[in-house]
Amino acid sequence: MEILAAASLIDLKESETIMIINIDDAFPAIITTLKEWQPYAQELDCVNTLYVNENNSKIIHWDFYKNLYALKPPSQ
């Protein structure tokens, strides 16, 4: 649920395609949507994970200490 709250802060929609990358290689990179990911999020509860949209303009980082950071760089 925290990831969904962070996503809403940066206008990342649940239906938007994202890549989920675990920095520690706990699982392979996954291309999905937040909606498709939700049923499996508890099973793959891994820190050091990045959630990045297709054009790298919206990023959520779940760090080692289980803090969430949401970033939406300014448009150019």
C-alpha positions in Angstrom: 0.0 0.0 0.0 2.9 2.4 0.7 4.1 1.9 -2.9 0.7 2.9 -4.2 0.8 6.1 -2.0 4.2 7.0 -3.3 3.1 6.3 -6.9 0.1 8.7 -6.5 2.5 11.4 -5.3 4.3 11.4 -8.7 1.3 10.6 -10.8 2.4 7.0 -11.6 -0.9 5.3 -12.5 -1.5 1.7 -11.5 -2.1 0.8 -15.2 1.2 2.4 -16.4 3.9 0.0 -17.5 6.9 -0.1 -15.2 10.1 -2.1 -14.7 10.8 -3.4 -11.2 14.5 -3.9 -10.6 15.9 -5.3 -7.4 19.4 -3.9 -6.9 20.6 -7.0 -5.0 19.4 -9.4 -7.7 16.9 -11.1 -5.3 14.7 -11.6 -8.4 15.1 -10.8 -12.1 13.9 -7.5 -13.5 10.1 -7.6 -14.2 8.1 -5.5 -16.7 4.6 -5.2 -15.3 2.1 -2.6 -13.9 1.5 -1.7 -10.3 -2.0 -3.3 -10.6 -0.5 -6.6 -11.8 2.3 -6.4 -9.2 0.0 -6.0 -6.1 -0.9 -9.7 -5.6 2.8 -10.6 -5.5 4.2 -7.7 -3.6 4.1 -9.5 -0.2 5.9 -12.5 -1.6 8.7 -10.5 -3.2 9.1 -8.1 -0.2 12.7 -7.2 -1.1 14.5 -4.0 -0.1 16.7 -2.1 -2.6 14.1 -2.1 -5.3 13.5 0.4 -8.0 10.1 1.0 -9.8 10.7 2.9 -13.0 8.2 3.8 -15.7 8.8 3.2 -19.4 10.4 6.6 -20.2 12.4 6.8 -16.9 10.4 9.9 -15.8 8.9 8.5 -12.6 11.0 6.5 -10.1 10.2 5.0 -6.8 13.1 3.6 -4.7 12.5 1.3 -1.7 15.8 1.5 0.1 17.7 -0.9 2.4 15.9 0.6 5.5 12.5 0.2 3.9 12.1 3.9 3.2 10.3 4.9 0.0 11.4 7.7 -2.2 9.4 9.0 -5.1 10.9 11.1 -7.8 9.5 12.8 -10.8 12.2 14.9 -12.5 11.1 18.2 -14.0 10.1 18.1 -17.7 12.6 19.4 -20.2 
